[in-house]
Amino acid sequence: MSPAVAIARAMNTVAYLGSPIVGAARVAGAIAVFAGRALGAALSGPRFVRQTMSQLLAIGFYSLPVVGLTAVFTGAALALNIFSGGGRFNAEQVMPQIVALGILRELGPVLAALMLAGRASAAMAAEIGAMRATEQIDALETLSTDPFRYLVAPRLIAAIIAVPLLTVVADIIGIAGGWLVAVQVLGFSPTVYLRNTLGFVVAWDIGSGVIKAAAFGVIIALMGCYHGFTASGGARGVGRATTHAVVSSAILIFAVDYLLTSLFAHR
């Protein structure tokens, strides 16, 4: 084999291996630029209050049923599993404390965010993607209306407000689900269960979950809007954008949850 052929093959191998890395870096850079423009639009005026309130209703209020049902069954299942596992070490009585801690710090914000990733982020991607396909975004720019201020900023602000509020609701309902199973199925005293829970929980347990929820709200809104804005190829492209919004939101939620948990673990 001649040196020229060997060098060519080596270069082809490097190009083949490096192409996914370059593509991932390109996408990460595009998302970072999009996030910067979106945050800048959200922090500066003018603000479209009516659109923000409409998105707050769509993201927050209309998501209450699915978040509530998810929370109550999660709390109930968590109580049963912790009671069963604690029975192996004669530690059934710590079940109220562990249920409360698990829901407040981890399961409440993460499950609420995942439900909203499947509902709200997908809806954002579909709506904005359809606007891109029908050239409505181009029409906004023609009318000297910044699409980031009119479309992205209201959704971002609404998600940052709605996800923490829904997380607090999920925390309450999840703990109530654990209480219901503990009292009605496992024979716990309702007063003792509530006293153990309230005496164990501290403000930081609630605060850490709310901080996580706010970060998840940013992820949900940015991923939904980004994939909607970059949708192409008509109806099929809108479908791809919706799928990518849900998947990328879920992955980033888990990744950011780990990072925040590692920061909050010693508090």
N, C-alpha and C positions, 0 to 999 in steps of 0.2 A: 504494500500500500504506500502510495506516494505521500510525502508530508502535506501536500496541498489537500489531498482527499481526507487525511486524518484531521487536519485543522477544520475543514468544512464540516465533517461529522461531529466534531466536538462543539463547534459553534451551533449546529442544529440542535444538539442535545441541550446545551445551555439555554437556547431560545425556547425549546419545548418545556423545560422545567421552569423557566422564569416567567413564561407568559401568564400563568395563573396568578403569580405574585404581583406582576405589573398590573393585571386587571383588577385584582383586589385593592391594590393601592390607589388605582384610578377611581374606583367606586368610593373608597373611604374618603378620598379628597373631595369628590363631588358632594358627598353627604355632609362633610365638614363645612364646605362653602355654603351649601343650602341651609344648614343649621345656623350658621352665622348670620345670613340674611334674614332668616325667620326670627331669630332672637332679636336682631336689630329692629325689625318691623314691630315686634311685640312690645319692645321697650320704648319706642318713640311713637309720636303721634303722626297723623290723626288716627284715632281708634274708631272702629265701626262697632258701636255698642250693641246695636240691634243684632248684628250677625254673631257677636260674642254670646249674647243671651240665648239666641237660638241654638248655638252649638252647646252651650252649657245645659240646656234642656235636653238636647238629643243625646249628649254623652253621659250626663249625670242622671237625670230623672228617669229617662226611659231605660236605663241600664239597671235600675234598682231591682226589678224582679229576678233577673238572671244572677246578679251578684248576691242577692239575699238567699236564693235557693242554694247556690254553690256554698255559701258560708255556713248555712244551717246544717247541711249534710256533712260538710267537712268537719265541723265541730262535733257532731254526733259520732262520726266514724273515728275521729281522733280520740274521743273519750273512751270508746269501746276498746280500741287498740292499746291505749296507755294503761287502762285498767287490767287488760289481759296480760300485757307484758309486765306490769308492776306486780301482778300476783305471783310471778316467779321469784320475786325477791321480797315478798311481804311488804310491798311499798305502794299498796293501792291508795292510801290516803293522800299521796302527793299528786294524784291525778288532776285535781282542780288547778293547781299551780302550773303544772306542765302544759295543760290545755290552754290556759290563758297566755302563757309565755309563747307557746308555739304559734298561736293565732295572732297575737299582737305584733310580734317581731317578724314573723315569716309568712305564715299561710294567708293571713288577711290581706296584706298588700300585694303579695305575689299572685294569689288566685284572682283577686279583683282586677289586677292589671292584665292577666291573661284573658279573662272574660272580655275586658274592654278591647284587648288586641284583636280578638276574634269578631267583635261587634263594631266598635267605633273606628279602629284603624282601617278595617276593611271597608267600612262605609265611606271614610274620607278618601281612600284610594279610588274607590269606584266612582264617587261623585266628581272628584277633581279630574280623574282620568277621562270620564265622559265629557267634561268641559274641555279638556285638551283635544279630544277626538273631534268634537264639534266646533272647535276654534273659538270657543267662548273666552278662553284666557287671552287669546290674541285680540279679541274685541275689547277686553278690559284695558289692555295696554294701548290700544288705539284711542280709547276714551281718556287716556292719561290717568288711569287708575292702577296703582301698584298692586299686582296680584298677591304679593306677599302680605301687604297690609289688609287687603280685602278678604283673602281666602285662607292664608296660612296663620296669620297672627290671631284671629278670633278662635280658631281651633286650638292653637297652642295655649292661649290663655285659659280657654274653657277646660282643656284637659288638665292643666296644672291645678286648677281649682277643684274640678270634679273628682279626679282620682283619689286625692286624700280624703275628701268627704265620703266617697263611697267606701274607702278603706275603713274609716271609723264605723260606718254602718255595718260593714262586713265583720269587723271585730266584735261589735255588740251582738249581732245575730249569731256569729260562730260560737261565742262563749255561751249564749243562751241555748244553742243546740247541744253543747256539751253538758250544760246544767240539766236540760230536759232529759237526756239519756241517763245521766247519773242519778237523778231523782226517781224517774219513772221505771227505769230498767235495772239499775245497779243498786238501788236501795240507799243512796246517800241522803242525808238530811239536807233539805234545801237551804236552811239557814246556815249550817256549817259549811256547805259548799260555797255559798256566796261570801261568807266571812273569810274563808281561806283564800279565795280568789282576790278579794279586795285588799286583804292584808299583805298579799305577796306582790301585787302589781305596783310598780313605781312609774313616775311620770316619763322616764326615759324609755320604758318599754313601749308606751304609746307614741312618744315623739319619734323614735327611730323608725317605726312603721310608717308614720306620716311623711317623714323625710324620704324614705324609699318610694312611697306612693307618688310624691311630687316628681321625683326623677323618672319614674315609670310613665307619668303623664307626658313628660317631655318626649320620651321615646315613642310613645303611641302616636302622638300628634305628628312628630317629625317623620316617622316612617310612613304613615298613611299619606301625608301631604307629598313627601318626596317621590314615592312610587307613583302617585297620581300625576304629579307634574311631569315625570319622565316617561309616562305611558306613551306607547306608539303602536300603530298597527290595528287601529280600529277596535272593534268589540273584543277580539281575541287579546289585544294588548291590554285592554282594561281588566280582563280576567286575570292575566298574568300579574298585573300591578297589584290587584287585590290579594292574590296568593302571596306574592313577595312581601307585601306590607305585613300580613299576619305572621309569616315565618320569621322575617327579620325582627319584628317587634318582640316576638316570643324569645328568640335567641338573645337579643340585647337585654331583655328583662332579666333573664337568668344570669347573664354575665355581670350586669350592674348590681344585681342582688348579691352575688358573691363578693364583689368588691366592697360594697357598702357594709355587708355583714362582717367582713374581715376588719373594716375600720371600726365598726361599732362593737365588736366582740368583747372588748375589755372595758366597756363603759358600765 
